[in-house]
């Protein structure tokens, strides 16, 4: 095989591949249906022409039959008048029309068969076109579904399952981290509230104990003296001075304050 032959084969194969890729099934169906409709138009024209030719032949045949009958009558009339020569001429003219009529009858029979065949083909073609239209709609629907399925398959094949799962795992980790932060915040808030209430409770205990200590260290009240002139219902006189506690108690209180300040 020569170089040019190999090159020709390679180019032809590439062109065929391009043509096959460029073919659109839907457009091919439309084109096929269009061609069938064009054939039907041509067939109808052919049927019309065949019928017209049949009508012309039939008319010529009928006219020939009339001429045959006419010259038959003329021959009989000539014989009745005793003109045998004229009768012979009339019969010769009759024979000419008879031969023509015979040929026309043969052609008419052939044309009749042809017209019937064309009519039958036209009916079949119309039926096929109607069926083709129905199939075209069905095939278009199947083509649309196939294209959608192909696109879906391409989308699915183009998706990376591992990357999608990794994205879900990262999202789950973020959610878990956020939940942990929220739980920690809630625990801190609860602990702070508990500490505040604990301080309130401990403060109340200290205040109670301090009040008890003050009550134990307070001096006993001195008895009030009543004069004979002053009735018992009179308002007692207010003391002019407060008795100071003993010095050891003050020292203990001062030591207690220092201990509390150092805490």
Secondary structure, DSSP 8 states (H G I E B T S, - for coil): --HHHHHHHHHHHHHHHHHHHH--HHHHHHHHHHHHHHHHHHHHHHHHHHHHHHHHHHHHHHHHHHHHHHHHHHHHHHHHTT-HHHHHHHHHHHHHHHHHHHHHHHHHHHHHHHHHHHHHHHHHHHHHHHHHHHHHHHHHHHHHHHHHHHHHHHHHHHS-HHHHHHHHHHHHHHHHHHHHHHHHHHHHHHHHHHHHHHHHHHHHHHHHHHHHHHHHHS---------TTS-TTS-----SS-----HHHHHHHHHHHHHHHH-
